[in-house]
């Protein structure tokens, strides 16, 4: 089923040792109410029957399907980079090998893009299920705490602020425009592919979402990223903070600086976005100086007070919980 101004759609499927679940995922893509214009399957040199499953699917459907194999292995991030680079559609939709799509996923996403030419990326919620696709009784957004307040911020055009605190978009739930390919490719290896793409597109375009669960997000023993129902409480977060060292913050600051560098290239320039990300980098470096254990209690409290007044803990970290971490729980790293 097509809608007015319906864009051409490519689905990028990355696989690695996925023989147990891949057929169900590919079948769900082939059963969409709005079929994809092409499916790109890139296998990362699996040693099981994954490639045979992919090739059998390609022969069984009346769709444009390419199956490629990496020699040697590239890893998750670079595998998705390769798949994305091959896609020829205006819209690129990422697919993990172990999920199952709801039939209307592509139709809904295409309608969202067609309704707004400035929409660079869209994403959905997901049903969290076990390895046999039985519901676990909660959604992906519930595991993240992506609530009405943050959803309203995204709707108001402030997705970047939400995403600088933490990524709330799983690669398996998103689609984006290929016209920004020169911005997000190549993907920096220190970043997860989905977080990198989401943050860059949030810096230069609109981000939209639907509250509908458009995939079954399968949980099993080999998930790269899982979805736990219970979020860590304050005690758990403080215990984790005791294991945090200055280098952790510095590494994160360095990754975010890569975003600023990428935004300075090409035609996609957003001064406000660069300022926001630069502010995040500076905040992380300050938290590193607190965590290193070399500053006095007085200086630490002065730093913390300044970041509270500037609202940087609430823009770039976890709010009051991060304040408490920096006040009372840190590991000296010298």
Secondary structure, DSSP 8 states (H G I E B T S, - for coil): ---TT---EEEEEEESS-TTTHHHHHHHHHT-SS--SEEEEEE---SSSHHHHHHHHHHHSSS-EEEEE-SS---HHHHHHHHHHH--SSEEEEEETT-EE-TTHHHHHHHHHHH-TTEEEEEEEEEEE-TTS-EEEEEHHHHHT--HHHHHHHHTT-HHHHHHH-----GGGEEEEGGGHHHH-S--TTS-HHHHHHHHHHHHSEEEEEEEEEEEEE--TT-SS---SS---HHHHHHHHHT--HHHHHHHHHHHHHHHHHHTSTT---HHHHHHHHHHHHHHHHHHHHHTS-S-HHHHHHHHHHHHHTTHHHHHS-THHHHHHHHH------
